[in-house]
Amino acid sequence: MILRFKKIIMAIIKNTFICLGFLFSIMIILSFTTLPFWMYYQLGVSHKIIKSNPNYIIVLGGGGIPSESGLMRTYKASNISKKYPDAEIIIALPGDITDTSSSVNLMRDEIISRGIDSSKIILEPIGLNTRMQALQISKLIDVKSNILIITSPEHMYRSIRVFETLGMENTIGESAFESAIESILEYEDYELGGTKYIPNIGNNTQLRYQFWNHFKYQIIVYREYLAIAYYKLKGWI
């Protein structure tokens, strides 16, 4: 009986490693294509069009301040706010609003530092995830208002669907996409000296950057797919 149990466990472990190896191989292959970028891009694009200007710009908190997601979202929020000066800004990030060093206050300060009037900013410091943040925001505003969400690209599809499920149907989004550097990052290795026997990859930006970026996109996208599946099972979207 014990021997049979061990065989079953070993078979499960073996099959698990085979599946993981297969998945890893697929990710490696896809990293040499543009598909991972388009998977990432599609999650971040809001296809709905609302003709009226937004009443509220909702900044969904990611990491703290400073962090990549936090700074990207506040940068995007300040630019969008200048485009729609009549819209109020709601920052949704859990934290202690009485603590001036808390991330939710630092996000507000970051937006203010970019020329946005502090009187336009409302803090929502209670929500611990996207669903809870949307629930709290639905108590603060008229759900029929025009809403523009700012968040990271991979988080946009799920965010809009969560708000729509709670009756906030006039919701669109602006993803905080990164901007690529304008310079061409190609060079000849021999011009920089160093060991001569190492392959010259100075002109191969695909291997130096694109492969790794696309591998990273896949990790981000697959994680988000799991989050979307979980939210669907919970009935939140």
C-alpha positions in Angstrom: 0.0 0.0 0.0 2.8 2.4 1.0 4.8 1.5 -2.1 1.8 2.1 -4.4 1.2 5.5 -2.7 4.8 6.5 -3.3 4.5 5.5 -7.0 1.4 7.7 -7.3 3.2 10.7 -5.6 6.3 10.2 -7.8 4.1 10.1 -10.9 2.3 13.3 -9.9 5.7 15.0 -9.3 7.0 13.8 -12.6 4.0 15.0 -14.6 4.0 18.3 -12.8 7.7 18.9 -13.8 6.9 17.8 -17.4 4.0 20.3 -17.5 6.1 23.1 -16.0 8.9 22.4 -18.5 6.4 22.5 -21.4 5.0 25.8 -20.1 8.5 27.2 -19.7 9.4 26.2 -23.2 6.3 27.8 -24.6 7.2 31.0 -22.7 10.7 31.0 -24.1 9.4 30.6 -27.7 6.8 33.3 -27.3 9.3 35.7 -25.9 10.9 35.8 -29.4 7.6 37.0 -30.8 5.4 40.1 -30.3 2.4 38.1 -29.0 3.2 38.7 -25.3 3.1 42.5 -25.9 -0.2 42.3 -27.6 -1.6 40.1 -24.8 -0.5 42.8 -22.4 -1.7 45.6 -24.6 -5.2 44.1 -25.0 -5.7 44.0 -21.2 -4.8 47.6 -21.0 -7.1 49.1 -23.7 -10.6 50.4 -22.9 -12.7 49.9 -26.0 -15.7 51.7 -24.6 -16.3 55.3 -25.7 -18.1 57.8 -23.5 -18.8 61.1 -25.3 -19.1 63.2 -22.1 -16.1 64.2 -20.0 -15.5 62.2 -16.9 -16.9 63.5 -13.6 -14.3 61.4 -11.6 -10.8 60.3 -12.3 -10.2 57.2 -10.1 -6.6 56.3 -9.4 -6.3 52.7 -8.2 -3.3 52.3 -5.9 -0.7 49.7 -6.8 2.5 49.7 -4.8 3.5 52.4 -2.3 5.3 55.7 -3.1 7.8 55.6 -4.5 7.2 52.5 -6.6 7.0 51.9 -10.3 3.2 51.4 -10.4 2.5 54.2 -7.9 4.6 56.8 -9.7 3.3 55.8 -13.1 -0.3 56.1 -12.0 0.2 59.4 -10.3 2.0 60.8 -13.4 -0.8 59.6 -15.6 -3.4 61.0 -13.3 -1.9 64.5 -13.2 -1.8 64.6 -17.0 -5.4 63.4 -17.4 -6.5 65.8 -14.7 -5.1 68.7 -16.7 -7.0 67.4 -19.7 -10.3 67.3 -17.7 -9.9 70.1 -15.1 -13.5 69.8 -13.9 -13.2 66.2 -12.9 -12.5 65.3 -9.2 -9.7 62.8 -8.5 -10.3 59.8 -6.2 -7.2 58.0 -4.9 -8.0 54.4 -3.8 -5.3 53.0 -1.7 -5.4 51.5 1.8 -3.7 53.5 4.4 -3.8 55.8 7.4 -4.9 59.2 6.2 -3.8 60.8 9.5 -0.2 59.7 8.8 1.4 62.2 6.4 4.0 59.6 5.4 1.4 57.0 4.4 1.4 55.9 0.7 -2.1 57.2 0.1 -1.1 60.7 1.3 2.1 60.5 -0.6 0.2 59.7 -3.8 -1.9 62.7 -3.2 1.2 64.9 -2.6 2.8 63.5 -5.8 -0.2 64.6 -7.8 -0.4 68.0 -6.2 3.3 68.5 -6.9 2.5 68.2 -10.6 0.2 71.3 -10.5 -3.1 69.7 -9.5 -5.4 71.6 -7.0 -5.6 69.7 -3.7 -9.3 70.5 -3.3 -10.1 68.2 -6.3 -8.6 65.2 -4.6 -10.6 62.7 -2.5 -9.0 59.8 -0.6 -10.5 56.3 -0.4 -8.2 54.6 2.1 -10.3 51.5 3.1 -10.5 49.2 0.1 -8.0 46.3 0.2 -8.5 45.0 -3.3 -10.2 46.1 -6.5 -13.6 44.8 -5.5 -13.5 46.5 -2.1 -12.2 49.8 -3.6 -15.1 49.8 -6.1 -17.6 49.1 -3.3 -16.3 52.0 -1.3 -16.2 54.4 -4.2 -19.8 53.5 -5.1 -20.8 54.9 -1.7 -19.0 58.2 -2.4 -20.4 59.0 -5.8 -23.4 58.8 -8.0 -23.0 55.4 -9.8 -24.4 57.0 -13.0 -21.4 59.4 -13.1 -18.9 59.3 -15.9 -15.8 57.5 -14.5 -12.2 57.3 -15.9 -10.0 54.7 -14.2 -6.2 55.0 -14.1 -4.3 51.9 -13.3 -1.6 49.6 -14.7 -2.3 48.1 -18.2 -2.7 44.5 -17.0 -5.2 45.6 -14.3 -7.4 47.7 -16.5 -9.8 45.1 -18.0 -10.6 43.6 -14.5 -11.0 47.1 -13.0 -13.5 48.3 -15.5 -15.5 45.1 -15.3 -15.6 45.3 -11.5 -17.0 48.8 -11.6 -19.5 47.9 -14.2 -20.8 45.0 -12.2 -21.5 47.3 -9.3 -23.7 49.5 -11.5 -21.0 52.1 -12.6 -21.6 51.4 -16.2 -20.2 54.7 -17.6 -16.7 53.6 -16.8 -13.7 53.9 -19.2 -10.0 53.7 -18.5 -6.6 55.2 -19.3 -3.7 52.8 -18.7 -0.4 54.0 -17.3 1.7 52.5 -20.1 5.4 53.0 -20.1 7.1 55.0 -22.8 10.0 53.6 -24.7 13.3 55.5 -24.9 13.9 57.3 -28.2 17.5 56.4 -28.7 18.7 53.5 -30.7 20.6 51.2 -28.2 22.8 49.4 -30.7 26.6 49.4 -30.5 29.7 47.4 -31.5 31.2 45.5 -28.6 34.8 45.9 -29.9 34.5 49.7 -29.5 34.1 49.3 -25.7 37.0 46.9 -25.2 36.9 44.0 -22.8 37.1 40.2 -23.5 37.2 39.5 -27.3 36.0 35.9 -27.1 32.5 36.8 -25.8 29.9 37.0 -28.6 29.0 40.5 -29.9 25.4 41.2 -29.0 25.6 45.0 -29.1 23.5 45.1 -32.2 21.0 42.5 -31.0 18.4 44.5 -29.0 15.9 41.6 -29.3 18.2 39.4 -27.2 19.3 42.2 -24.9 15.9 43.7 -24.2 12.9 42.5 -26.2 13.2 38.8 -25.1 13.3 39.7 -21.4 10.5 42.3 -21.7 8.3 39.8 -23.4 9.1 37.1 -20.9 8.1 39.5 -18.1 4.9 40.4 -19.9 3.9 36.8 -20.0 4.4 36.4 -16.2 2.3 39.6 -15.7 -0.4 38.5 -18.1 -0.8 34.9 -16.9 -1.0 36.1 -13.3 -3.8 38.6 -14.3 -5.6 35.8 -16.2 -5.7 33.9 -13.0 -7.0 36.9 -11.1 -9.7 37.5 -13.8 -10.8 33.8 -13.5 -11.0 34.1 -9.7 -13.1 37.3 -9.9 -15.4 35.6 -12.4 -15.8 32.6 -10.1 -16.6 35.0 -7.2 -19.2 36.8 -9.4 -17.4 40.1 -9.0 -17.2 40.6 -12.8 
